[in-house]
Amino acid sequence: MPSPTAPLLRALAGDRPEHAPVWFMRQAGRSLPEYRELRVGTRMLDACLTPDLAAEITLQPVRRHGVDAAVFFSDIVIPLRLAGVDVEIVPGRGPVFAEPVRTRADVDRITAIDPEDLDHTAITAAVRIVIDELGETPLIGFAGAPFTLAAYLIEGGPSKEHLRARAMMHADPEAWNRLADWLSRVSRRFLQAQRDAGASALQLFDSWAGSLNPADYRQHIAPHSKAAVVDLDVPVIHFGVGTGPFLTDMRLDGIASAVGVDWRQPLDEAASILGPDVTVQGNIDPAMLQAPWEVLEKHVLDVLARGRAARAHIVNLGHGVPPETDPDQLTRIVELVHRTAS
């Protein structure tokens, strides 16, 4: 088990280790040839629910890149699959739901499932395999935030503007709040399962929160996101894409130990908005991974310099690793961060 002196845990506590800790969202798989070889013949969600496979995929980038944290290999829709929702990951598109949730009757149907009854055996088994091998390296568990899960459920799949989800908040706020409350409890149970099996920190992903205006986020989303992560007794990282207009709200009233910042906002600017008592995470532009090393190196050093404005900095991308990324670029970033004083 990792000690509190692990760089990631020190940074989450507000301390500055000798070098900033670094890990990558979507580091487990996607760009790694060993991941693609392992996944042959196995659908994404099936891989997530096969403990030895999920554990091996979680560990692969730690072995290859030497990152300061593993992130559990899963998908944000796995808790919904555990609840019996008919969902598949369609290659080139993303999660697709056979029965979108768009009416009060749909909300009644799905919220009749008690999140406490969901079977997380496969999840806890995978986490325990990972913990046994990681040693001093922390494991980050994760879950999707209520709005992002609702956006998928209501739209029936990926969407650019999430119009139906945003419409439900105003057209039928009672139904919206019942659905969002249920999703909050589903995500919370998923996070608790990972924590109880040994995860040292947890991240809540709100990938689509950037489609909201600040008032809607504060009224219709933040209370449900807070309920998903309050009193979990391990550090919480909260990340969203396009959340600059309501970045301070991403702190969730102090519940979040760290706030992830996407590539659009310089970290020193984000730190001045967030204040002195929260760690920042980010925010290498994923597009820069395709640039020549001398260009990427300059960008990473700039991110590190700007991150010094915060109480502590966890180096990451401003979103996930693109699948076409050369894995050697990620390894070189880790090596650069580790030899640069924080």
N, C-alpha and C positions, 0 to 999 in steps of 0.2 A: 504493500500500500504506500502511496506517496506521502511524504511528510509535508508539514506546512511550509517547509523551506523550498519546495519545488517552485521554480520561477513563475509558473502560471498562478499558483495559489498565493504567492507573495504579491504578485501584481493585482490580483483580485482583492487582496486585503489592503491595497493602497501603498504597498512598499515597492521599491525599485530594486530588483535584483541586478547582478552585474551586467547582464544583457537582457533586453526585452524578450519575453517569451513569444514564440511564434508557432502558430498552427494555421490551417487553411480550411475554410468552409468547403464542403464537398471534396475534402482531401482523400476520403476513403473511396477509392475507385476512380471511375470516369477516365482520367488521363493515364492510368497505369496499365501497361500491357499485361502484367500479372493478374490484374483485376479482370480485364476483358477475357483472358484465358480461363479464369476460374468461373466466370459467369456463363460460359457457353452452355446453351441448352437449359438455362434456368431463368425464369421470369423474375423481374426485379422484386416484386413483393414476396414471391416465394423465397428468394435469396435472403430477404430481410428476416423471414420467419424460420430459417434453418440455422440453428444456433452455431454449429461449427463453421458454416460458411460465412455468416454475418461477423463472427469473431475474427476469422482470418482476414476478411476484407478490411475490418477496422484496424488490424495490426499492420497491414502491408505498408501504408505510407509512413508509419512510425519507423519501421525498419529501413525503408528506402531513404527518407528525407531527414531523419533525426529531429523531427519536430518535438516541441515541448509538451504536447498534449495529443492524445488520440481523441477522435470524435466518433461516437458510436454509429456504426453503419446501419441506417434504417431509412425510413421515409416518413414524411409528416402525415401521410394518409394511413400508415400502419394502425394507429389506434382505431380508426374508422373501420378498417378491415376486421380488426378484433371484435368490433361491435356488430359485425355481420353485414356491414354496408358493402354492396356490390361495386367494387372499384378496381380498375386495372391501370397500370402505367402503359400507355400506348407509345411505342418508340417514335420519337420526333414530335410528339404532342404533349405528353404528360398525363396526369391523372384524369381518367374519364369515369364518370359515375353513371350506372345504368338507370338510376331513378333519382333525378335531381330533387332537392328539397325546396319547394317554391310556394306551397300553400300551408294554411294552418293545419290541414289534415296531414300533410307531409311532416310538419314539425311535431305534431302529436305522435306520429308513427315512430319517428327516430328517437325522440326524447323519452319514449316509454322504456328504452333500454337503460338499465342502471349501470353507470360506469364502474361501480364497485364490483360488479359481477364479471367484468372482463378478465379473460385468462391471459396473463402476461408471462406464462411459464417459459415460452421460447425466448422472450426478451431477457428475462433474468438469467436464464441459462447462458445466453450469448455473452452478457456482460460479465458473468463470473469467469468464463473462459478467458476473456480479454484481461481482466484484472489479474488473473494468475500469471500472465506473461508480462504485463507492463512493468511490474516492479515499482520504481520510483516515478514513472511517468503517469500523470493524472489522466483520467478518462472524463471527457465531457459528454454528458447525456443531453438529449435535446427533444423538443416537441414543437409542433406548429402552434402558433397563436390562434385564438378563437376566430379572429376576423379572416385570416388567410384560409383556415379550414372551411369557414362558412362560405367564403368566396368560391372555392372549388365546389362545395356541395350544392350551392344555390345555382351557380352557372352550369353545373354538370361537367365542368372541365375547365381548362385554362381560359382566361379572358384578359383583355388588355385594360378594360376600364371597370369591370366588376359592377356593371350597372344594376343587375338584378339584386345583388347583395346590398348595394347602397340604397336601392329603392325600398327594400324590405324594412330597413331601419325606420323609414319615415311613413311608409304606407301601412305597416302593421308592427309598430314597435313592441307590442306585447309578444307576438310570435318571434320577432327578432331576439328579444331578450331571453326567451325560453331556449331558443336554439343556441345562442351564444353562451348562456349559462351551462348548458349541457356540454358544449364543446370545451368549455373551460374545465369542467370536471373530468372529461375524457383525457385532455392533455395533462392535467394534474396527476391522474393515476398513472399515466405513461411515464411521466417524470419521476414519480415516487418509486415506481418499479426499478428504474435505472439507478436511482439514488440508493435504494435499499440493497441492490446487488453490488454496489461499490463505486458508482460514479462520484467523482470529487467535486464536480461543478455541473451546472445545467444551463443550457441556452434555449431561450424561447425565440423562435423564428416568426416574424411577422412580415413575410416577403411582400405582401400586397398592401400593407398599410399606407404606402405612399399615394394610393389612389384616393385617400380620404382628405377632407379639409380638417384643420385643427379642431374646430368645434365638434364635428361629428366624431373625431377620434376621442376627444375627452368625454363626450357624453355617452357614446354607444359602444366604445371599444375598450378604453383603458380600464374600467372597472372589471371587465371580464378577464383581461390579461393579468391584472393584479391578482385576481382570485386564483388563477392557474399557478402562480409561483410564490404566493405569500407563505411565510413560515415553513419553508422546505428545509431549512437548517444546513444548507450548503450554498456557496456563492452562485448567484444567478447573473447571466449575461443576457441582455435584451437586444435583439437586432432586428432592424427593419430596413427596407429599401425605400429611398425617397422620403425619409421622415424628417428632413431638415426643418420644415416649417413648424414641427412640434417636437423638436429634439428633447427639450427638457421633460416633456411628458413621458418619454421613453424610459426615464428613470423609475417610473411607476411609484412615485412618492417615496423614493429611497430604497425600495425593495431590491432593485437591480444594483449589483456591485460594479457592473461594467455595462456600458452602452456601446453597441456596435455602430460604426459610422460608415456609410457607403462611400463610393469614390467621388461623389459630387462635392463634398464639403471638406475643406482642409482641416486637418486634425487640430491645429492650434485654434482655429475659429470655433470648432465644435467644443473644445475644452473650455473656452471662455464662456460659451453658452451653458454648458452643463454644470460648471462650477468646480470647486476644488476637492470635492469629496466623492468623486466617482472616477473609475478607471475608464479609459477609452480603448476601443478595439478597432483595428482596421489599419489603413484603408487603401491598400495598394489597388490600383485600377486593374481589374482582370484583363482588360484589353492590352495593357502594357506587357503581359506575359508573352505576347507575340513579337515584341520589339527586340532588336539586338541587345545583347547583354549590357553593353555600355550605357544604353538608354534606360534599360530597366534598373540597372544599378543606381544611376543618378536619381531615378524616381523613388526607389526604396530608401535611399539615404535622406531624401527630402521628407518622406513620410516619417522616418525615425526622428528627424530633427523637429518636425512639427509636433510629434507625439510627446516630446519632452515638456510641452506646455501643460499637460495633464498630470494628475498625481501619480499615475502609472499608465503604461501603454502595453497592450497585447497586440503584437503584429499579426495582421491577417489581411485578406483581400477585402475589397469593398463589397463583394458578393462571392459567389462560389467559383471554384476552379472550372474553367471551360473544358469540355472533353477533349478538344484538340490541342491542349497545352502540352508542350514538351516537358516531361517530368524533371529533366535536368535543370530547367529554369527554377522550379520550386526548390530543388536541393541547393542550388546556388544562392537563392534568397535566404534560406535557413542559415547557410554558412556565413553569409554576409551579416545577418542580424546577430549571430552568435559572436562574431569578432568585433562588433561595434558596441562600445560602451553605452549603457543606457543613461 
